[in-house]
Amino acid sequence: MVSMDDLLTDYRTTGPSTAEQVKAAEIALGMPVPADLSEFLMTRGPGEGFIGAGGYLRVTPPEDWSSKHTMLDAAINWPGLLIFGGDGSGEFFAFDYNTHLYVEVDAIGDPDRRPLGESFVEFVTSLAERR
């Protein structure tokens, strides 16, 4: 099994988020941050980079999530999603509170939610396997 360290060799971060930043995002959005995403934020931190064979992961700092959700009208366009990042182009990455899955959604309005994993590790592995 491939480890997170193996998958994220090109992932660049400015440093871990604090528990206070994660909690503030939860309060601002009215949604809890999944424990495994919270752990990732507080151990590795937000950042971006190529992962695996061809995926790209950008994780937005939690202190910016609320303004991004407001700007995107996320509560209307993607109800039940905690949007935390994207692929650097036209896709957003999110946690779906209805299905409890990490998903990908199209940034230009396609309402379909494409499942990418039941856990953050499965999500990152799915991205890393893209060609």
C-alpha positions as CSV (number, residue, x, y, z in Angstrom):
1,M,0.0,0.0,0.0
2,V,1.3,3.5,-0.9
3,S,1.7,5.9,2.0
4,M,0.6,9.5,2.1
5,D,4.3,10.5,2.1
6,D,4.7,8.6,-1.2
7,L,1.7,10.3,-2.8
8,L,2.5,13.8,-1.7
9,T,6.2,14.1,-2.6
10,D,5.5,17.2,-4.8
11,Y,2.8,18.7,-2.5
12,R,4.0,22.1,-1.2
13,T,2.6,23.7,1.9
14,T,3.3,26.9,3.9
15,G,2.8,24.9,7.1
16,P,0.1,23.3,9.2
17,S,-3.2,24.9,10.1
18,T,-3.9,25.4,13.8
19,A,-6.8,23.8,15.6
20,E,-8.2,27.3,16.1
21,Q,-8.2,28.0,12.3
22,V,-10.1,24.7,11.7
23,K,-12.6,25.4,14.5
24,A,-13.2,28.9,13.2
25,A,-13.9,27.5,9.7
26,E,-16.4,25.0,11.3
27,I,-18.2,27.9,13.1
28,A,-18.2,30.2,10.1
29,L,-19.7,27.5,7.8
30,G,-21.9,25.7,10.4
31,M,-20.3,22.4,9.3
32,P,-17.9,20.2,11.2
33,V,-14.6,19.4,9.4
34,P,-14.2,15.6,9.0
35,A,-11.6,14.3,11.4
36,D,-9.2,13.0,8.8
37,L,-9.3,16.3,6.8
38,S,-8.7,18.2,10.0
39,E,-5.8,15.9,10.9
40,F,-4.3,16.5,7.4
41,L,-4.7,20.3,7.8
42,M,-3.0,20.3,11.2
43,T,-0.2,17.9,10.3
44,R,0.7,18.9,6.7
45,G,-1.4,22.0,6.0
46,P,-3.0,23.6,3.1
47,G,-1.0,23.8,-0.1
48,E,-0.8,22.3,-3.6
49,G,1.1,20.1,-6.0
50,F,1.1,17.1,-8.3
51,I,0.4,13.8,-6.7
52,G,0.9,10.3,-7.9
53,A,0.7,9.5,-11.6
54,G,-1.1,12.6,-12.7
55,G,-3.4,14.1,-10.1
56,Y,-3.2,17.6,-8.8
57,L,-4.4,18.7,-5.3
58,R,-4.9,22.2,-4.0
59,V,-6.2,22.5,-0.4
60,T,-7.4,26.0,0.5
61,P,-6.5,27.3,3.9
62,P,-9.5,26.8,6.2
63,E,-9.6,30.5,7.1
64,D,-10.5,31.1,3.4
65,W,-13.3,28.5,3.2
66,S,-16.1,30.7,4.4
67,S,-15.5,33.6,1.9
68,K,-15.0,31.0,-0.9
69,H,-18.4,29.4,0.0
70,T,-20.0,32.8,0.0
71,M,-18.5,33.8,-3.3
72,L,-19.6,30.5,-4.9
73,D,-23.0,30.5,-3.4
74,A,-22.1,27.0,-2.3
75,A,-25.1,26.6,-0.1
76,I,-27.3,27.0,-3.2
77,N,-25.2,25.5,-5.9
78,W,-23.8,22.5,-3.8
79,P,-25.9,22.1,-0.7
80,G,-24.4,19.8,1.9
81,L,-20.8,20.2,0.5
82,L,-17.8,21.4,2.4
83,I,-15.6,22.7,-0.4
84,F,-12.0,22.6,0.7
85,G,-10.0,22.7,-2.5
86,G,-9.7,21.8,-6.1
87,D,-7.5,20.5,-8.9
88,G,-6.1,23.9,-9.9
89,S,-8.4,24.3,-12.9
90,G,-12.1,23.5,-13.2
91,E,-13.0,21.0,-10.4
92,F,-13.7,21.5,-6.7
93,F,-12.9,19.0,-4.0
94,A,-15.4,18.7,-1.2
95,F,-16.8,16.5,1.6
96,D,-20.4,15.6,1.0
97,Y,-22.4,15.5,4.3
98,N,-25.3,13.6,2.6
99,T,-23.2,10.6,1.5
100,H,-20.2,11.0,3.8
101,L,-17.9,10.8,0.8
102,Y,-15.1,12.9,-0.5
103,V,-16.3,14.1,-3.9
104,E,-15.4,16.2,-7.0
105,V,-17.7,18.7,-8.5
106,D,-17.5,20.8,-11.7
107,A,-16.8,24.4,-10.9
108,I,-19.0,25.7,-13.7
109,G,-22.3,24.3,-12.5
110,D,-22.6,20.6,-13.2
111,P,-24.4,19.4,-10.1
112,D,-23.1,15.8,-10.3
113,R,-21.0,14.7,-7.4
114,R,-18.3,12.2,-8.4
115,P,-17.2,10.1,-5.4
116,L,-13.5,9.9,-4.8
117,G,-13.3,8.1,-1.5
118,E,-14.8,7.3,1.9
119,S,-11.7,8.7,3.7
120,F,-9.2,11.5,3.0
121,V,-6.5,8.8,2.2
122,E,-8.8,7.1,-0.3
123,F,-9.6,10.5,-1.8
124,V,-5.9,11.4,-2.3
125,T,-5.2,7.9,-3.6
126,S,-8.0,8.3,-6.2
127,L,-6.5,11.6,-7.3
128,A,-3.0,10.1,-7.5
129,E,-4.2,7.3,-9.8
130,R,-5.4,9.7,-12.5
131,R,-3.5,9.7,-15.8
